[in-house]
Amino acid sequence: MSAPRWAIAQPRMHWTLADNLAETLAALEAAAAAGAAGCVCTELAVTGFHRRLPELLNPAVLADAEGQLRAACARLQLAAVVGLPTLDAGGAVFNSHLYIDAGGQDLGRIDKRGLTPSEAGFFTPGGARGWTAIAGVLATSVLCREMLDGAALLPELRAALPAGQTLPRVIFWPSYVAESDPEQMALCQAYRAGAEALARELGAWVLQSNWPQGLNAPGQRGFGASVVIAPGGRHIETLPRDEAALRLVTLH
């Protein structure tokens, strides 16, 4: 069996759901054309991660967007893991990473639990997480700043590993971070150190999908630069900084 190839999307961000959905669908098209088995997309890829997010939480529109993603995966025979907000029946909003297989089926989602203080005023924390078999890998997601929460995540993820599973392990890391000043540079270094530690401890690849720009502070730099970390914790690739990109990774 050949090693699975996954694409990392680092897409442009837009203010509207329609434009971000179009950007995400274009990334899936490009990933499929390049021969990928799956594509990982960034945190809140469908809406963008910006101050107008509360205006985009129309349940019918979000459901339609999810339907379009699932239809595209089925048509392209491509798996995808995509960030989007999800709402429950009581109105709670979750920052979710949705898993869709190559037949367009919903395999579940992981909701961000380790929220920043500003996020905690808007999103509801997620619950326990495990692993999902998808497009030749056994995968989980650690969302953005949760890479600082390795002490809590490691025993949980170890306990959730299915016995006898031999697929390559992958941690998807959807992000919205920038090395925009010395403080943020130090924080991003801590994020990457956390990612390297999880890769070593779990014998897993880490595939980051970071936004290449933000909209709330025009002109801010230091976004993008999504990283690929091998199971031993070695940093093997970095995507371009401050620009959109798509990169394929073969997971040996």
Secondary structure as UniProt FT lines:
FT   STRAND          5..10
FT   HELIX           17..33
FT   TURN            34..35
FT   STRAND          38..40
FT   TURN            43..47
FT   TURN            51..52
FT   HELIX           53..56
FT   HELIX           59..76
FT   STRAND          79..87
FT   TURN            89..90
FT   STRAND          93..100
FT   TURN            102..103
FT   STRAND          106..111
FT   HELIX           117..120
FT   TURN            121..122
FT   STRAND          132..134
FT   TURN            135..136
FT   STRAND          137..141
FT   HELIX           144..148
FT   HELIX           150..160
FT   TURN            163..164
FT   STRAND          169..175
FT   HELIX           182..202
FT   STRAND          204..210
FT   TURN            218..219
FT   STRAND          227..229
FT   TURN            231..232
FT   STRAND          235..238
FT   STRAND          245..250
//
